[in-house]
C-alpha cells in the first residue's frame, strides 16, 4: 500500500493520493549531437502515451524515450508513542 517511515518516534504512512489519477508523459531523448527533447502532453493512460511515442517515431525514426509517471502522494501521520 505505502511506505512507513519513523521520524522522531512517530510513524508516518506515505501513499498515493486516492483522489488523484496518475499521468504518463514521454520525452524523446534520441539524437546524436543533442537530445530531440520533444515531449508528449500529460496522458491519463499508458496507451495514450504509447500512441504519442509511435507517432513521433514514425515522423522522426527516433527510438529512445524517457517515460515519466506522475502522481500525488499524501502523508498520514500515526499516533505518538
mmCIF file of the N, C-alpha and C atoms, coordinates in Angstrom:
data_MODEL
# 
_entry.id   MODEL 
# 
loop_
_atom_site.group_PDB 
_atom_site.id 
_atom_site.type_symbol 
_atom_site.label_atom_id 
_atom_site.label_alt_id 
_atom_site.label_comp_id 
_atom_site.label_asym_id 
_atom_site.label_entity_id 
_atom_site.label_seq_id 
_atom_site.pdbx_PDB_ins_code 
_atom_site.Cartn_x 
_atom_site.Cartn_y 
_atom_site.Cartn_z 
_atom_site.occupancy 
_atom_site.B_iso_or_equiv 
_atom_site.pdbx_formal_charge 
_atom_site.auth_seq_id 
_atom_site.auth_comp_id 
_atom_site.auth_asym_id 
_atom_site.auth_atom_id 
_atom_site.pdbx_PDB_model_num 
ATOM 1   N N  . UNK A 1 1  ? 0.835  -1.189 0.000   1.00 0.00 ? 1  UNK A N  1 
ATOM 2   C CA . UNK A 1 1  ? 0.000  0.000  0.000   1.00 0.00 ? 1  UNK A CA 1 
ATOM 3   C C  . UNK A 1 1  ? 0.875  1.246  0.000   1.00 0.00 ? 1  UNK A C  1 
ATOM 4   N N  . UNK A 1 2  ? 1.710  1.441  1.011   1.00 0.00 ? 2  UNK A N  1 
ATOM 5   C CA . UNK A 1 2  ? 2.570  2.607  1.095   1.00 0.00 ? 2  UNK A CA 1 
ATOM 6   C C  . UNK A 1 2  ? 3.778  2.278  1.936   1.00 0.00 ? 2  UNK A C  1 
ATOM 7   N N  . UNK A 1 3  ? 4.701  3.213  2.022   1.00 0.00 ? 3  UNK A N  1 
ATOM 8   C CA . UNK A 1 3  ? 5.894  3.020  2.825   1.00 0.00 ? 3  UNK A CA 1 
ATOM 9   C C  . UNK A 1 3  ? 5.677  3.651  4.186   1.00 0.00 ? 3  UNK A C  1 
ATOM 10  N N  . UNK A 1 4  ? 6.122  2.964  5.236   1.00 0.00 ? 4  UNK A N  1 
ATOM 11  C CA . UNK A 1 4  ? 6.028  3.505  6.589   1.00 0.00 ? 4  UNK A CA 1 
ATOM 12  C C  . UNK A 1 4  ? 7.409  3.992  7.003   1.00 0.00 ? 4  UNK A C  1 
ATOM 13  N N  . UNK A 1 5  ? 7.489  5.228  7.461   1.00 0.00 ? 5  UNK A N  1 
ATOM 14  C CA . UNK A 1 5  ? 8.735  5.822  7.921   1.00 0.00 ? 5  UNK A CA 1 
ATOM 15  C C  . UNK A 1 5  ? 8.568  6.236  9.379   1.00 0.00 ? 5  UNK A C  1 
ATOM 16  N N  . UNK A 1 6  ? 9.669  6.257  10.125  1.00 0.00 ? 6  UNK A N  1 
ATOM 17  C CA . UNK A 1 6  ? 9.628  6.719  11.510  1.00 0.00 ? 6  UNK A CA 1 
ATOM 18  C C  . UNK A 1 6  ? 10.501 7.959  11.624  1.00 0.00 ? 6  UNK A C  1 
ATOM 19  N N  . UNK A 1 7  ? 9.943  9.010  12.210  1.00 0.00 ? 7  UNK A N  1 
ATOM 20  C CA . UNK A 1 7  ? 10.667 10.260 12.385  1.00 0.00 ? 7  UNK A CA 1 
ATOM 21  C C  . UNK A 1 7  ? 10.324 10.792 13.765  1.00 0.00 ? 7  UNK A C  1 
ATOM 22  N N  . UNK A 1 8  ? 11.332 11.015 14.571  1.00 0.00 ? 8  UNK A N  1 
ATOM 23  C CA . UNK A 1 8  ? 11.125 11.472 15.948  1.00 0.00 ? 8  UNK A CA 1 
ATOM 24  C C  . UNK A 1 8  ? 10.133 10.576 16.685  1.00 0.00 ? 8  UNK A C  1 
ATOM 25  N N  . UNK A 1 9  ? 10.280 9.288  16.494  1.00 0.00 ? 9  UNK A N  1 
ATOM 26  C CA . UNK A 1 9  ? 9.476  8.269  17.177  1.00 0.00 ? 9  UNK A CA 1 
ATOM 27  C C  . UNK A 1 9  ? 8.012  8.256  16.755  1.00 0.00 ? 9  UNK A C  1 
ATOM 28  N N  . UNK A 1 10 ? 7.669  8.937  15.701  1.00 0.00 ? 10 UNK A N  1 
ATOM 29  C CA . UNK A 1 10 ? 6.296  8.922  15.215  1.00 0.00 ? 10 UNK A CA 1 
ATOM 30  C C  . UNK A 1 10 ? 6.269  8.271  13.835  1.00 0.00 ? 10 UNK A C  1 
ATOM 31  N N  . UNK A 1 11 ? 5.366  7.363  13.628  1.00 0.00 ? 11 UNK A N  1 
ATOM 32  C CA . UNK A 1 11 ? 5.268  6.699  12.329  1.00 0.00 ? 11 UNK A CA 1 
ATOM 33  C C  . UNK A 1 11 ? 4.420  7.524  11.374  1.00 0.00 ? 11 UNK A C  1 
ATOM 34  N N  . UNK A 1 12 ? 4.770  7.452  10.110  1.00 0.00 ? 12 UNK A N  1 
ATOM 35  C CA . UNK A 1 12 ? 4.030  8.118  9.055   1.00 0.00 ? 12 UNK A CA 1 
ATOM 36  C C  . UNK A 1 12 ? 3.810  7.114  7.936   1.00 0.00 ? 12 UNK A C  1 
ATOM 37  N N  . UNK A 1 13 ? 2.656  7.138  7.332   1.00 0.00 ? 13 UNK A N  1 
ATOM 38  C CA . UNK A 1 13 ? 2.373  6.324  6.149   1.00 0.00 ? 13 UNK A CA 1 
ATOM 39  C C  . UNK A 1 13 ? 2.366  7.265  4.961   1.00 0.00 ? 13 UNK A C  1 
ATOM 40  N N  . UNK A 1 14 ? 3.162  6.946  3.936   1.00 0.00 ? 14 UNK A N  1 
ATOM 41  C CA . UNK A 1 14 ? 3.201  7.731  2.708   1.00 0.00 ? 14 UNK A CA 1 
ATOM 42  C C  . UNK A 1 14 ? 2.592  6.859  1.621   1.00 0.00 ? 14 UNK A C  1 
ATOM 43  N N  . UNK A 1 15 ? 1.538  7.382  0.983   1.00 0.00 ? 15 UNK A N  1 
ATOM 44  C CA . UNK A 1 15 ? 0.832  6.577  -0.011  1.00 0.00 ? 15 UNK A CA 1 
ATOM 45  C C  . UNK A 1 15 ? 0.288  7.443  -1.131  1.00 0.00 ? 15 UNK A C  1 
ATOM 46  N N  . UNK A 1 16 ? -0.093 6.789  -2.222  1.00 0.00 ? 16 UNK A N  1 
ATOM 47  C CA . UNK A 1 16 ? -0.699 7.508  -3.342  1.00 0.00 ? 16 UNK A CA 1 
ATOM 48  C C  . UNK A 1 16 ? -2.002 8.151  -2.886  1.00 0.00 ? 16 UNK A C  1 
ATOM 49  N N  . UNK A 1 17 ? -2.239 9.369  -3.337  1.00 0.00 ? 17 UNK A N  1 
ATOM 50  C CA . UNK A 1 17 ? -3.484 10.067 -3.021  1.00 0.00 ? 17 UNK A CA 1 
ATOM 51  C C  . UNK A 1 17 ? -4.619 9.373  -3.779  1.00 0.00 ? 17 UNK A C  1 
ATOM 52  N N  . UNK A 1 18 ? -5.585 8.802  -3.053  1.00 0.00 ? 18 UNK A N  1 
ATOM 53  C CA . UNK A 1 18 ? -6.666 8.085  -3.729  1.00 0.00 ? 18 UNK A CA 1 
ATOM 54  C C  . UNK A 1 18 ? -7.566 8.992  -4.566  1.00 0.00 ? 18 UNK A C  1 
ATOM 55  N N  . UNK A 1 19 ? -7.459 10.305 -4.390  1.00 0.00 ? 19 UNK A N  1 
ATOM 56  C CA . UNK A 1 19 ? -8.278 11.244 -5.155  1.00 0.00 ? 19 UNK A CA 1 
ATOM 57  C C  . UNK A 1 19 ? -7.620 11.660 -6.473  1.00 0.00 ? 19 UNK A C  1 
ATOM 58  N N  . UNK A 1 20 ? -6.364 11.241 -6.680  1.00 0.00 ? 20 UNK A N  1 
ATOM 59  C CA . UNK A 1 20 ? -5.658 11.657 -7.892  1.00 0.00 ? 20 UNK A CA 1 
ATOM 60  C C  . UNK A 1 20 ? -5.558 10.509 -8.886  1.00 0.00 ? 20 UNK A C  1 
ATOM 61  N N  . UNK A 1 21 ? -5.311 10.879 -10.118 1.00 0.00 ? 21 UNK A N  1 
ATOM 62  C CA . UNK A 1 21 ? -5.123 9.917  -11.203 1.00 0.00 ? 21 UNK A CA 1 
ATOM 63  C C  . UNK A 1 21 ? -3.707 10.123 -11.729 1.00 0.00 ? 21 UNK A C  1 
ATOM 64  N N  . UNK A 1 22 ? -2.915 9.061  -11.863 1.00 0.00 ? 22 UNK A N  1 
ATOM 65  C CA . UNK A 1 22 ? -1.564 9.254  -12.374 1.00 0.00 ? 22 UNK A CA 1 
ATOM 66  C C  . UNK A 1 22 ? -1.569 9.723  -13.831 1.00 0.00 ? 22 UNK A C  1 
ATOM 67  N N  . UNK A 1 23 ? -0.531 10.448 -14.203 1.00 0.00 ? 23 UNK A N  1 
ATOM 68  C CA . UNK A 1 23 ? -0.365 10.866 -15.590 1.00 0.00 ? 23 UNK A CA 1 
ATOM 69  C C  . UNK A 1 23 ? 0.936  10.281 -16.122 1.00 0.00 ? 23 UNK A C  1 
ATOM 70  N N  . UNK A 1 24 ? 0.976  10.111 -17.429 1.00 0.00 ? 24 UNK A N  1 
ATOM 71  C CA . UNK A 1 24 ? 2.113  9.499  -18.105 1.00 0.00 ? 24 UNK A CA 1 
ATOM 72  C C  . UNK A 1 24 ? 2.606  10.463 -19.170 1.00 0.00 ? 24 UNK A C  1 
ATOM 73  N N  . UNK A 1 25 ? 3.921  10.597 -19.265 1.00 0.00 ? 25 UNK A N  1 
ATOM 74  C CA . UNK A 1 25 ? 4.489  11.507 -20.250 1.00 0.00 ? 25 UNK A CA 1 
ATOM 75  C C  . UNK A 1 25 ? 5.734  10.859 -20.843 1.00 0.00 ? 25 UNK A C  1 
ATOM 76  N N  . UNK A 1 26 ? 6.042  11.209 -22.073 1.00 0.00 ? 26 UNK A N  1 
ATOM 77  C CA . UNK A 1 26 ? 7.246  10.718 -22.738 1.00 0.00 ? 26 UNK A CA 1 
ATOM 78  C C  . UNK A 1 26 ? 8.043  11.903 -23.261 1.00 0.00 ? 26 UNK A C  1 
ATOM 79  N N  . UNK A 1 27 ? 9.353  11.783 -23.168 1.00 0.00 ? 27 UNK A N  1 
ATOM 80  C CA . UNK A 1 27 ? 10.264 12.770 -23.733 1.00 0.00 ? 27 UNK A CA 1 
ATOM 81  C C  . UNK A 1 27 ? 11.219 12.038 -24.663 1.00 0.00 ? 27 UNK A C  1 
ATOM 82  N N  . UNK A 1 28 ? 11.354 12.525 -25.866 1.00 0.00 ? 28 UNK A N  1 
ATOM 83  C CA . UNK A 1 28 ? 12.275 11.915 -26.821 1.00 0.00 ? 28 UNK A CA 1 
ATOM 84  C C  . UNK A 1 28 ? 13.704 12.296 -26.438 1.00 0.00 ? 28 UNK A C  1 
ATOM 85  N N  . UNK A 1 29 ? 14.532 11.298 -26.178 1.00 0.00 ? 29 UNK A N  1 
ATOM 86  C CA . UNK A 1 29 ? 15.923 11.547 -25.805 1.00 0.00 ? 29 UNK A CA 1 
ATOM 87  C C  . UNK A 1 29 ? 16.875 11.013 -26.876 1.00 0.00 ? 29 UNK A C  1 
ATOM 88  N N  . UNK A 1 30 ? 16.361 10.795 -28.076 1.00 0.00 ? 30 UNK A N  1 
ATOM 89  C CA . UNK A 1 30 ? 17.201 10.368 -29.197 1.00 0.00 ? 30 UNK A CA 1 
ATOM 90  C C  . UNK A 1 30 ? 17.941 11.569 -29.763 1.00 0.00 ? 30 UNK A C  1 
ATOM 91  N N  . UNK A 1 31 ? 19.046 11.300 -30.361 1.00 0.00 ? 31 UNK A N  1 
ATOM 92  C CA . UNK A 1 31 ? 19.806 12.350 -31.029 1.00 0.00 ? 31 UNK A CA 1 
ATOM 93  C C  . UNK A 1 31 ? 21.288 12.093 -30.908 1.00 0.00 ? 31 UNK A C  1 
ATOM 94  N N  . UNK A 1 32 ? 22.034 12.473 -31.932 1.00 0.00 ? 32 UNK A N  1 
ATOM 95  C CA . UNK A 1 32 ? 23.477 12.259 -31.923 1.00 0.00 ? 32 UNK A CA 1 
ATOM 96  C C  . UNK A 1 32 ? 24.213 13.427 -31.278 1.00 0.00 ? 32 UNK A C  1 
ATOM 97  N N  . UNK A 1 33 ? 23.955 14.630 -31.742 1.00 0.00 ? 33 UNK A N  1 
ATOM 98  C CA . UNK A 1 33 ? 24.619 15.816 -31.196 1.00 0.00 ? 33 UNK A CA 1 
ATOM 99  C C  . UNK A 1 33 ? 23.943 16.266 -29.889 1.00 0.00 ? 33 UNK A C  1 
ATOM 100 N N  . UNK A 1 34 ? 22.624 16.258 -29.897 1.00 0.00 ? 34 UNK A N  1 
ATOM 101 C CA . UNK A 1 34 ? 21.839 16.671 -28.730 1.00 0.00 ? 34 UNK A CA 1 
ATOM 102 C C  . UNK A 1 34 ? 20.530 15.898 -28.738 1.00 0.00 ? 34 UNK A C  1 
ATOM 103 N N  . UNK A 1 35 ? 19.912 15.783 -27.580 1.00 0.00 ? 35 UNK A N  1 
ATOM 104 C CA . UNK A 1 35 ? 18.624 15.092 -27.488 1.00 0.00 ? 35 UNK A CA 1 
ATOM 105 C C  . UNK A 1 35 ? 17.547 15.883 -28.212 1.00 0.00 ? 35 UNK A C  1 
ATOM 106 N N  . UNK A 1 36 ? 16.609 15.183 -28.825 1.00 0.00 ? 36 UNK A N  1 
ATOM 107 C CA . UNK A 1 36 ? 15.483 15.820 -29.510 1.00 0.00 ? 36 UNK A CA 1 
ATOM 108 C C  . UNK A 1 36 ? 14.716 16.705 -28.527 1.00 0.00 ? 36 UNK A C  1 
ATOM 109 N N  . UNK A 1 37 ? 14.306 16.118 -27.391 1.00 0.00 ? 37 UNK A N  1 
ATOM 110 C CA . UNK A 1 37 ? 13.648 16.883 -26.338 1.00 0.00 ? 37 UNK A CA 1 
ATOM 111 C C  . UNK A 1 37 ? 12.158 17.090 -26.507 1.00 0.00 ? 37 UNK A C  1 
ATOM 112 N N  . UNK A 1 38 ? 11.584 16.645 -27.625 1.00 0.00 ? 38 UNK A N  1 
ATOM 113 C CA . UNK A 1 38 ? 10.136 16.824 -27.800 1.00 0.00 ? 38 UNK A CA 1 
ATOM 114 C C  . UNK A 1 38 ? 9.395  15.993 -26.753 1.00 0.00 ? 38 UNK A C  1 
ATOM 115 N N  . UNK A 1 39 ? 8.339  16.585 -26.158 1.00 0.00 ? 39 UNK A N  1 
ATOM 116 C CA . UNK A 1 39 ? 7.584  15.926 -25.091 1.00 0.00 ? 39 UNK A CA 1 
ATOM 117 C C  . UNK A 1 39 ? 6.133  15.733 -25.481 1.00 0.00 ? 39 UNK A C  1 
ATOM 118 N N  . UNK A 1 40 ? 5.576  14.632 -25.000 1.00 0.00 ? 40 UNK A N  1 
ATOM 119 C CA . UNK A 1 40 ? 4.144  14.410 -25.160 1.00 0.00 ? 40 UNK A CA 1 
ATOM 120 C C  . UNK A 1 40 ? 3.401  15.261 -24.135 1.00 0.00 ? 40 UNK A C  1 
ATOM 121 N N  . UNK A 1 41 ? 2.129  15.451 -24.373 1.00 0.00 ? 41 UNK A N  1 
ATOM 122 C CA . UNK A 1 41 ? 1.272  16.047 -23.353 1.00 0.00 ? 41 UNK A CA 1 
ATOM 123 C C  . UNK A 1 41 ? 1.105  15.021 -22.236 1.00 0.00 ? 41 UNK A C  1 
ATOM 124 N N  . UNK A 1 42 ? 0.727  15.456 -21.056 1.00 0.00 ? 42 UNK A N  1 
ATOM 125 C CA . UNK A 1 42 ? 0.427  14.513 -19.970 1.00 0.00 ? 42 UNK A CA 1 
ATOM 126 C C  . UNK A 1 42 ? -0.796 13.698 -20.385 1.00 0.00 ? 42 UNK A C  1 
ATOM 127 N N  . UNK A 1 43 ? -0.676 12.387 -20.305 1.00 0.00 ? 43 UNK A N  1 
ATOM 128 C CA . UNK A 1 43 ? -1.764 11.486 -20.701 1.00 0.00 ? 43 UNK A CA 1 
ATOM 129 C C  . UNK A 1 43 ? -2.270 10.748 -19.469 1.00 0.00 ? 43 UNK A C  1 
ATOM 130 N N  . UNK A 1 44 ? -3.532 10.364 -19.504 1.00 0.00 ? 44 UNK A N  1 
ATOM 131 C CA . UNK A 1 44 ? -4.119 9.655  -18.375 1.00 0.00 ? 44 UNK A CA 1 
ATOM 132 C C  . UNK A 1 44 ? -4.108 8.145  -18.548 1.00 0.00 ? 44 UNK A C  1 
ATOM 133 N N  . UNK A 1 45 ? -3.484 7.676  -19.638 1.00 0.00 ? 45 UNK A N  1 
ATOM 134 C CA . UNK A 1 45 ? -3.341 6.230  -19.822 1.00 0.00 ? 45 UNK A CA 1 
ATOM 135 C C  . UNK A 1 45 ? -2.025 5.941  -20.524 1.00 0.00 ? 45 UNK A C  1 
ATOM 136 N N  . UNK A 1 46 ? -1.505 4.754  -20.277 1.00 0.00 ? 46 UNK A N  1 
ATOM 137 C CA . UNK A 1 46 ? -0.276 4.322  -20.934 1.00 0.00 ? 46 UNK A CA 1 
ATOM 138 C C  . UNK A 1 46 ? -0.505 4.239  -22.442 1.00 0.00 ? 46 UNK A C  1 
ATOM 139 N N  . UNK A 1 47 ? -1.692 3.817  -22.849 1.00 0.00 ? 47 UNK A N  1 
ATOM 140 C CA . UNK A 1 47 ? -1.988 3.694  -24.280 1.00 0.00 ? 47 UNK A CA 1 
ATOM 141 C C  . UNK A 1 47 ? -1.873 5.040  -24.995 1.00 0.00 ? 47 UNK A C  1 
ATOM 142 N N  . UNK A 1 48 ? -2.364 6.116  -24.379 1.00 0.00 ? 48 UNK A N  1 
ATOM 143 C CA . UNK A 1 48 ? -2.250 7.449  -24.988 1.00 0.00 ? 48 UNK A CA 1 
ATOM 144 C C  . UNK A 1 48 ? -0.786 7.844  -25.136 1.00 0.00 ? 48 UNK A C  1 
ATOM 145 N N  . UNK A 1 49 ? 0.001  7.598  -24.108 1.00 0.00 ? 49 UNK A N  1 
ATOM 146 C CA . UNK A 1 49 ? 1.427  7.931  -24.139 1.00 0.00 ? 49 UNK A CA 1 
ATOM 147 C C  . UNK A 1 49 ? 2.139  7.115  -25.208 1.00 0.00 ? 49 UNK A C  1 
ATOM 148 N N  . UNK A 1 50 ? 1.832  5.828  -25.298 1.00 0.00 ? 50 UNK A N  1 
ATOM 149 C CA . UNK A 1 50 ? 2.469  4.973  -26.292 1.00 0.00 ? 50 UNK A CA 1 
ATOM 150 C C  . UNK A 1 50 ? 2.069  5.364  -27.718 1.00 0.00 ? 50 UNK A C  1 
ATOM 151 N N  . UNK A 1 51 ? 0.861  5.870  -27.887 1.00 0.00 ? 51 UNK A N  1 
ATOM 152 C CA . UNK A 1 51 ? 0.441  6.346  -29.215 1.00 0.00 ? 51 UNK A CA 1 
ATOM 153 C C  . UNK A 1 51 ? 1.287  7.540  -29.629 1.00 0.00 ? 51 UNK A C  1 
ATOM 154 N N  . UNK A 1 52 ? 1.573  8.439  -28.689 1.00 0.00 ? 52 UNK A N  1 
ATOM 155 C CA . UNK A 1 52 ? 2.427  9.585  -28.995 1.00 0.00 ? 52 UNK A CA 1 
ATOM 156 C C  . UNK A 1 52 ? 3.819  9.111  -29.398 1.00 0.00 ? 52 UNK A C  1 
ATOM 157 N N  . UNK A 1 53 ? 4.374  8.137  -28.652 1.00 0.00 ? 53 UNK A N  1 
ATOM 158 C CA . UNK A 1 53 ? 5.703  7.607  -28.979 1.00 0.00 ? 53 UNK A CA 1 
ATOM 159 C C  . UNK A 1 53 ? 5.695  7.012  -30.390 1.00 0.00 ? 53 UNK A C  1 
ATOM 160 N N  . UNK A 1 54 ? 4.674  6.231  -30.694 1.00 0.00 ? 54 UNK A N  1 
ATOM 161 C CA . UNK A 1 54 ? 4.584  5.623  -32.024 1.00 0.00 ? 54 UNK A CA 1 
ATOM 162 C C  . UNK A 1 54 ? 4.520  6.695  -33.114 1.00 0.00 ? 54 UNK A C  1 
ATOM 163 N N  . UNK A 1 55 ? 3.670  7.708  -32.909 1.00 0.00 ? 55 UNK A N  1 
ATOM 164 C CA . UNK A 1 55 ? 3.548  8.787  -33.897 1.00 0.00 ? 55 UNK A CA 1 
ATOM 165 C C  . UNK A 1 55 ? 4.874  9.536  -34.074 1.00 0.00 ? 55 UNK A C  1 
ATOM 166 N N  . UNK A 1 56 ? 5.533  9.828  -32.958 1.00 0.00 ? 56 UNK A N  1 
ATOM 167 C CA . UNK A 1 56 ? 6.810  10.544 -33.020 1.00 0.00 ? 56 UNK A CA 1 
ATOM 168 C C  . UNK A 1 56 ? 7.853  9.694  -33.745 1.00 0.00 ? 56 UNK A C  1 
ATOM 169 N N  . UNK A 1 57 ? 7.888  8.411  -33.450 1.00 0.00 ? 57 UNK A N  1 
ATOM 170 C CA . UNK A 1 57 ? 8.829  7.519  -34.127 1.00 0.00 ? 57 UNK A CA 1 
ATOM 171 C C  . UNK A 1 57 ? 8.585  7.486  -35.638 1.00 0.00 ? 57 UNK A C  1 
ATOM 172 N N  . UNK A 1 58 ? 7.322  7.399  -36.026 1.00 0.00 ? 58 UNK A N  1 
ATOM 173 C CA . UNK A 1 58 ? 7.006  7.338  -37.456 1.00 0.00 ? 58 UNK A CA 1 
ATOM 174 C C  . UNK A 1 58 ? 7.420  8.616  -38.191 1.00 0.00 ? 58 UNK A C  1 
ATOM 175 N N  . UNK A 1 59 ? 7.332  9.757  -37.494 1.00 0.00 ? 59 UNK A N  1 
ATOM 176 C CA . UNK A 1 59 ? 7.735  11.027 -38.107 1.00 0.00 ? 59 UNK A CA 1 
ATOM 177 C C  . UNK A 1 59 ? 9.244  11.207 -38.139 1.00 0.00 ? 59 UNK A C  1 
ATOM 178 N N  . UNK A 1 60 ? 9.946  10.733 -37.087 1.00 0.00 ? 60 UNK A N  1 
ATOM 179 C CA . UNK A 1 60 ? 11.351 11.086 -36.904 1.00 0.00 ? 60 UNK A CA 1 
ATOM 180 C C  . UNK A 1 60 ? 12.321 9.912  -36.933 1.00 0.00 ? 60 UNK A C  1 
ATOM 181 N N  . UNK A 1 61 ? 11.807 8.710  -36.736 1.00 0.00 ? 61 UNK A N  1 
ATOM 182 C CA . UNK A 1 61 ? 12.622 7.490  -36.561 1.00 0.00 ? 61 UNK A CA 1 
ATOM 183 C C  . UNK A 1 61 ? 13.453 7.549  -35.275 1.00 0.00 ? 61 UNK A C  1 
ATOM 184 N N  . UNK A 1 62 ? 13.091 8.428  -34.351 1.00 0.00 ? 62 UNK A N  1 
ATOM 185 C CA . UNK A 1 62 ? 13.747 8.462  -33.042 1.00 0.00 ? 62 UNK A CA 1 
ATOM 186 C C  . UNK A 1 62 ? 13.228 7.286  -32.217 1.00 0.00 ? 62 UNK A C  1 
ATOM 187 N N  . UNK A 1 63 ? 14.136 6.574  -31.560 1.00 0.00 ? 63 UNK A N  1 
ATOM 188 C CA . UNK A 1 63 ? 13.752 5.312  -30.919 1.00 0.00 ? 63 UNK A CA 1 
ATOM 189 C C  . UNK A 1 63 ? 14.017 5.254  -29.416 1.00 0.00 ? 63 UNK A C  1 
ATOM 190 N N  . UNK A 1 64 ? 14.396 6.355  -28.782 1.00 0.00 ? 64 UNK A N  1 
ATOM 191 C CA . UNK A 1 64 ? 14.695 6.318  -27.343 1.00 0.00 ? 64 UNK A CA 1 
ATOM 192 C C  . UNK A 1 64 ? 13.888 7.398  -26.625 1.00 0.00 ? 64 UNK A C  1 
ATOM 193 N N  . UNK A 1 65 ? 13.189 6.978  -25.546 1.00 0.00 ? 65 UNK A N  1 
ATOM 194 C CA . UNK A 1 65 ? 12.272 7.878  -24.838 1.00 0.00 ? 65 UNK A CA 1 
ATOM 195 C C  . UNK A 1 65 ? 12.418 7.728  -23.332 1.00 0.00 ? 65 UNK A C  1 
ATOM 196 N N  . UNK A 1 66 ? 12.259 8.831  -22.644 1.00 0.00 ? 66 UNK A N  1 
ATOM 197 C CA . UNK A 1 66 ? 12.170 8.816  -21.189 1.00 0.00 ? 66 UNK A CA 1 
ATOM 198 C C  . UNK A 1 66 ? 10.697 8.754  -20.837 1.00 0.00 ? 66 UNK A C  1 
ATOM 199 N N  . UNK A 1 67 ? 10.314 7.759  -20.050 1.00 0.00 ? 67 UNK A N  1 
ATOM 200 C CA . UNK A 1 67 ? 8.912  7.571  -19.644 1.00 0.00 ? 67 UNK A CA 1 
ATOM 201 C C  . UNK A 1 67 ? 8.785  8.071  -18.211 1.00 0.00 ? 67 UNK A C  1 
ATOM 202 N N  . UNK A 1 68 ? 7.865  9.003  -17.989 1.00 0.00 ? 68 UNK A N  1 
ATOM 203 C CA . UNK A 1 68 ? 7.672  9.583  -16.664 1.00 0.00 ? 68 UNK A CA 1 
ATOM 204 C C  . UNK A 1 68 ? 6.241  9.351  -16.204 1.00 0.00 ? 68 UNK A C  1 
ATOM 205 N N  . UNK A 1 69 ? 6.103  8.866  -14.964 1.00 0.00 ? 69 UNK A N  1 
ATOM 206 C CA . UNK A 1 69 ? 4.790  8.700  -14.337 1.00 0.00 ? 69 UNK A CA 1 
ATOM 207 C C  . UNK A 1 69 ? 4.726  9.689  -13.183 1.00 0.00 ? 69 UNK A C  1 
ATOM 208 N N  . UNK A 1 70 ? 3.662  10.478 -13.139 1.00 0.00 ? 70 UNK A N  1 
ATOM 209 C CA . UNK A 1 70 ? 3.477  11.443 -12.056 1.00 0.00 ? 70 UNK A CA 1 
ATOM 210 C C  . UNK A 1 70 ? 2.188  11.139 -11.314 1.00 0.00 ? 70 UNK A C  1 
ATOM 211 N N  . UNK A 1 71 ? 2.270  11.235 -9.992  1.00 0.00 ? 71 UNK A N  1 
ATOM 212 C CA . UNK A 1 71 ? 1.064  11.124 -9.180  1.00 0.00 ? 71 UNK A CA 1 
ATOM 213 C C  . UNK A 1 71 ? 1.265  11.927 -7.904  1.00 0.00 ? 71 UNK A C  1 
ATOM 214 N N  . UNK A 1 72 ? 0.221  12.075 -7.144  1.00 0.00 ? 72 UNK A N  1 
ATOM 215 C CA . UNK A 1 72 ? 0.283  12.805 -5.890  1.00 0.00 ? 72 UNK A CA 1 
ATOM 216 C C  . UNK A 1 72 ? 0.430  11.824 -4.747  1.00 0.00 ? 72 UNK A C  1 
ATOM 217 N N  . UNK A 1 73 ? 1.132  12.238 -3.702  1.00 0.00 ? 73 UNK A N  1 
ATOM 218 C CA . UNK A 1 73 ? 1.321  11.436 -2.509  1.00 0.00 ? 73 UNK A CA 1 
ATOM 219 C C  . UNK A 1 73 ? 0.764  12.193 -1.312  1.00 0.00 ? 73 UNK A C  1 
ATOM 220 N N  . UNK A 1 74 ? 0.271  11.443 -0.347  1.00 0.00 ? 74 UNK A N  1 
ATOM 221 C CA . UNK A 1 74 ? -0.207 12.032 0.900   1.00 0.00 ? 74 UNK A CA 1 
ATOM 222 C C  . UNK A 1 74 ? 0.541  11.384 2.056   1.00 0.00 ? 74 UNK A C  1 
ATOM 223 N N  . UNK A 1 75 ? 0.695  12.138 3.130   1.00 0.00 ? 75 UNK A N  1 
ATOM 224 C CA . UNK A 1 75 ? 1.343  11.655 4.336   1.00 0.00 ? 75 UNK A CA 1 
ATOM 225 C C  . UNK A 1 75 ? 0.276  11.534 5.418   1.00 0.00 ? 75 UNK A C  1 
ATOM 226 N N  . UNK A 1 76 ? 0.188  10.353 5.995   1.00 0.00 ? 76 UNK A N  1 
ATOM 227 C CA . UNK A 1 76 ? -0.773 10.114 7.071   1.00 0.00 ? 76 UNK A CA 1 
ATOM 228 C C  . UNK A 1 76 ? 0.024  9.872  8.348   1.00 0.00 ? 76 UNK A C  1 
ATOM 229 N N  . UNK A 1 77 ? 0.024  10.854 9.267   1.00 0.00 ? 77 UNK A N  1 
ATOM 230 C CA . UNK A 1 77 ? 0.795  10.668 10.493  1.00 0.00 ? 77 UNK A CA 1 
ATOM 231 C C  . UNK A 1 77 ? 0.130  9.648  11.414  1.00 0.00 ? 77 UNK A C  1 
ATOM 232 N N  . UNK A 1 78 ? 0.962  8.830  12.042  1.00 0.00 ? 78 UNK A N  1 
ATOM 233 C CA . UNK A 1 78 ? 0.464  7.857  13.010  1.00 0.00 ? 78 UNK A CA 1 
ATOM 234 C C  . UNK A 1 78 ? 0.357  8.465  14.392  1.00 0.00 ? 78 UNK A C  1 
ATOM 235 N N  . UNK A 1 79 ? 0.071  7.624  15.345  1.00 0.00 ? 79 UNK A N  1 
ATOM 236 C CA . UNK A 1 79 ? -0.043 8.072  16.742  1.00 0.00 ? 79 UNK A CA 1 
ATOM 237 C C  . UNK A 1 79 ? 1.340  8.357  17.322  1.00 0.00 ? 79 UNK A C  1 
ATOM 238 N N  . UNK A 1 80 ? 1.382  9.278  18.283  1.00 0.00 ? 80 UNK A N  1 
ATOM 239 C CA . UNK A 1 80 ? 2.612  9.495  19.036  1.00 0.00 ? 80 UNK A CA 1 
ATOM 240 C C  . UNK A 1 80 ? 2.763  8.328  20.009  1.00 0.00 ? 80 UNK A C  1 
ATOM 241 N N  . UNK A 1 81 ? 3.992  7.886  20.228  1.00 0.00 ? 81 UNK A N  1 
ATOM 242 C CA . UNK A 1 81 ? 4.189  6.763  21.176  1.00 0.00 ? 81 UNK A CA 1 
ATOM 243 C C  . UNK A 1 81 ? 3.895  7.160  22.602  1.00 0.00 ? 81 UNK A C  1 
# 
